[in-house]
């Protein structure tokens, strides 16, 4: 993500030039493998910590560049949205104190960032998806001003040719569309890297695919999006759909999305993985200047493979092969991209330890996974874990086993063995493995805690208000440093569980009954009678708000003689109705309704209806926040 200069393929010569450099990089990598230049015999680990910035109301705060300037530390970099930053940890050798060093550096960086953000009335939250995110936070104006992000947005939109669509079904359902790729910014993760010797890359990569399902089940932490309870790890579906450039034609011919788990075991070497990516996924853009990697090798220098790394950075595999150069030595890594951010630093380090330990301890008999297990079993396990977390069943070498039993009986003991084999201190092993072991035994990962307490907060409240309160609860629990399985349930008497209802979006009704302008009037009459409601918004065929029917309009209609009664809703609806923004304060809502003696106000975003606030909503809120108490 660090390459700033971008060149779109506006002319064929630019694409030809980049394609030649990309193919040269493949040849150069093959040559380095053949000549034994890729570093081997050492294991290093690393991580990238993605973070959310929020304001005093725990809504996204668009000040990442201001925060980064004040932090003034090269470990911190911007992310695609102005409410995100990332901290890159230094590589560590996999040894006795590697996790102690990793945790200490992460805590030091977080302390530095928190000191700066506190001065800017900003909090930092670690979570897979920030619960308070709303579509209004994802406008193009809220994209970080970086040429890479603008170029990526432009080329993705051009490739798709229409808005990006989300359709995710869980306890609730989310169906929406968006004109840019900023839904990608809703995903925050703790990406873990493991350096792999080239001769071991294929077997280790396949093993990482086999481990993905059970590891993700243990650390799921992203069940909410736009106030809906969806998958246990909603990030996976969200990321895939938020940058999916395929049309129905592509899907019919079974083209893979750019965000993918993969569709087969790796055969051959890492070269074959890169070749497959180039074959399947279009080249999007190039940097303005790139090295000739073959020439670099001929002159005795180690190439950075810029063209290959750039293309690889636009193919988002959940286990991604990475090439890099450190200390003048080229190396290969597997990047685990599916572990979510949070719930705490201790949880993240424990998640990393379990994955790295299980990777290191791969049993010898599993070296030929492709001959033992169908790839679709590994793929099924991964997406099953995304949907159901610790409640799912896995296919494991011909048997069906629960997530809890697989983790407790197989994966966690294997991880413990691998860490000890790698020389990690027994104290670190027992602490970190113990955290995940207890979490699984108690069936209480981040998603479980969030869903249970969100449902509690939702009673007598709204999804927006409950989202604010659950985010505040997450923040204060994170500050305690206790791992998530030790968090208590939300105490409704505590400050962060109070119902604030400060904005229109916090009190508006979103489960609405809506009529179309060409519907017959009798439908509106029956709708209001059946559902005991006093107002029905009216939309046109483009789902734009065009009118409102209230009891007042219906009374006028019913007093007319039959020959003068209109047939369609369009003829009797009023176009003189009150509207207000979702960001308006509750006080502004009350004043608007009082000044106009209106029984309701429509909450709108542009020409579209976002919600409705009625007199009864205002009275209910008044009771909940005790504003009538003397």
Helices and strands as residue ranges (DSSP letters): E 7-8, H 12-34, E 44-54, H 64-71, E 76-78, E 84-88, E 92-93, H 98-118, E 123-125, G 135-138, G 140-142, H 147-160, E 164-169, E 173-178, G 182-186, E 190-196, G 198-200, H 201-219, E 224-225, E 228-229, H 234-242, H 248-252, E 259-260, H 270-280, E 285-286, H 293-298, H 306-312, E 316-317, E 319-326, E 329-336, H 345-360, G 364-366, G 369-371, H 375-388, G 389-391, E 393-396, E 399-402, H 403-406, I 407-411, H 412-421, H 426-441, H 446-458, H 463-480, G 484-486, G 495-497, H 504-507, E 514-516, H 521-531, E 535-539, E 545-550, H 551-559, G 562-564, H 569-572, E 579-580, H 586-596, E 600-605, E 608-614, H 615-624
